[in-house]
Amino acid sequence: MVLPFDILEYHHRLKQTKERMADKGIEVLLITDPANMNYLSGYDAWSFYVHQMLVIIIDEPQPLWIGRYQDANGARATTWIYDENVIAYPDYFVHSDTYHPMDFIGEILTQIGQGNRSVGVEMDHYYFTGMALERLKKGLPNATFKDATLLVNYVRIVKSDQEIEYMRRAAQIADLAMTKGVESIYPGVRECDTAAEIYYHMVKGTPDYGGEYPAIVPLLPTGDHTSIPHLTWTDRPFVEGNAVIIELAGCYKRYHVPLARTVSIGPANDKLKQVAPVVLEGIQNVLDTAKPGVTCGELEEVWRKSILKHGYEKEARLGYSVGLNYPPDWGEHTASIRKGDRTVLEPNMTFHLIPALWFDTDGIEISETFRVTDTGSERFTTYPQELIVRDHMDLSGQIS
Amino acid sequence: MVLPFDILEYHHRLKQTKERMADKGIEVLLITDPANMNYLSGYDAWSFYVHQMLVIIIDEPQPLWIGRYQDANGARATTWIYDENVIAYPDYFVHSDTYHPMDFIGEILTQIGQGNRSVGVEMDHYYFTGMALERLKKGLPNATFKDATLLVNYVRIVKSDQEIEYMRRAAQIADLAMTKGVESIYPGVRECDTAAEIYYHMVKGTPDYGGEYPAIVPLLPTGDHTSIPHLTWTDRPFVEGNAVIIELAGCYKRYHVPLARTVSIGPANDKLKQVAPVVLEGIQNVLDTAKPGVTCGELEEVWRKSILKHGYEKEARLGYSVGLNYPPDWGEHTASIRKGDRTVLEPNMTFHLIPALWFDTDGIEISETFRVTDTGSERFTTYPQELIVRDHMDLSGQIS
């Protein structure tokens, strides 16, 4: 087995997690977020559709993995956890109206003497359901429950050099997928045809590094859907005169580098020509400002003033911390680049800056994923930072 | 806007849901499962990474959609809900440590006079977190909470003819993706190269029907990973003499038809040659038995006896109800083909029958998705039901 990180890096992550547990008075941390399970143990499998958990006990050196019987081999294959710390529940606990995996887990925790301790749970994380909470509380009547939402995520916010290296590889894949996706766009080509091109290159990756599934599917709203950011592709053909917003991510070892561009099919309309320079100037101003010591809120202010100069305002946040993740989101849910966010930038924090402007019937998105360096910031991808115009020179009659 | 189903079909689904609500004494049903939101309203967007909800009030004709501001256009674009029933929360509720969308939702429900009623929540569904439950309870102190887990899923278990038609289209895509995926496998080709081929065709679909993202990524464990069903692909090359298990699904209008096959890279080893006929015979016996009036548990018994004759036993369930879904699972979590499941088969129930056999270091999976007909069962896909052998005739030196 080859882990994606040195064992010392996992130990360091675990140590930082335990320090935060101690700060919050948590003795036993029940981690159900797949990204946090991966971050601390290496565990990587599409098994988060059943209940599973990594248990961190503050005075034990090793985590416990508890999951479904048929996934235990996966825990042995992908983690640094000793085999005896991999605990499996039988298959009759899966999607049953009688048995619940959290009953099993409560019993295990009681058996190993953790039933009367202070227990942290990831209250607002995906895959930790209301039922999971209630069954755990019932199974551990002598435990004190504490909210550990984002506890591990805040450890993840500053990346190691190895994590940055994986994001660089993800960035190469993002550049490749964007290049191929944009090249596939002609009037008459269907949205699904372009989505297929993007997926092909995202997954195949480069000759050196294979790609992985991103935590969000590629989004490519077109026409009046460009004002609706989260609709997925259809099988309608692209229409000359419309725009397409492509948002995708390269993914390597579960690390994401997202990238968004707006593409005009045929010559750009006046609206796009007018707003694109405003967005590009705003992005440049934010990237020029980002450096250690500056807050996320200050970055938002720079953007707000930059676009207000041209008469524009934006309601949604501009960006968020990004890196390791699983569906349904590549964001880390910690720092947001928005008004009032007091997160202070540190070297090796990584953000997806996506200052979209949406109007009633259309919109524009141009994004960059960047790293905070010792003295400023640097982009991960190299794809041209501009409004992409697929003008008549490109329309070689390649209609599907 | 073109909805995937006739408005009368949505009305019928809503009526059946309200009947179940009445049976359980639920007056207000809060639906957070993306598949159930889609089933009742048409809503289809990759927005389930933030809290959102469809509210069914037993004495109101229209559901309410409540979600993020930037997704409200999507609700207007993809549902049959009147615009005034689309309610949006501001962006500062997103991934905030101060504001929670369920506070907003509790307030809305109180304002419209639903705060003191019997409220059903999908306690054990993805995306309904422990925190969501607690904040809702706090926001609706005069409501009585009831568990509505799987309430809508049990409405979904019998498909309409239009749903079956969409599954037939998904099946064509599954056949295509399997064909192209298998054809891409040679020694030296990387797992990610084959995953890319599969994704390309799954998403592109046929000339008539574009494909969509499946709720589970294609899985293709190879070598010693064939005993570990939920690991995803890597960038390691395939090795002659190993097997690959491909599990994928075609997806159309969010309806899935999964399909699994085992592929031998080079001549099949003795183990595979020995177990493949056992699995195929078992599948045939199950399909021959499936018809209205038979229970899921009886299907399991047929399989168990069929393989026991050859000296094999299997721990995990054999299959499950399948259809409409979103990540992370295409299963519907209602009926399982396993020991003791008393679900009685009805026409237009649809199942993924995947009687995998896993051993210590390898395994075999051959699956079929089938529909219960008036008198028996029928497969959705046409891909040859056999152990696939990529023998030397195929190894044309096409090494990546």
Interface residues (C-beta under 8 A of the other chain):
Chain A: D44 A45 W46 S47 F48 Y49 Y69 Q70 D71 N73 G74 A77 T78 P90 D91 Y92 V94 H95 D97 H100 V121 M123 D124 H125 Y126 Y127 F128 T129 G130 M131 A132 L133 E134 D147 T149 L150 R190 E191 C192 D193 A195 A196 E197 Y199 Y200 H201 V203 K204 G205 P207 Y209 G210 G211 E212 Y213 I216 V217 L219 H225 S227 I228 P229 H230 L231 T232 W233 T234 D235 E315 A316 R317 Y320 P327 P328 D329 G331 H333 S336 R338 W358 S400
Chain B: D44 A45 W46 S47 F48 Y49 Y69 Q70 D71 N73 G74 A77 T78 P90 D91 Y92 V94 H95 D97 H100 V121 M123 D124 H125 Y126 Y127 F128 T129 G130 M131 A132 L133 E134 D147 T149 L150 R190 E191 C192 D193 A195 A196 E197 Y199 Y200 H201 V203 K204 G205 P207 Y209 G210 G211 E212 Y213 I216 V217 L219 H225 S227 I228 P229 H230 L231 T232 W233 T234 D235 E315 A316 R317 Y320 P327 P328 D329 G331 H333 S336 R338 W358 S400
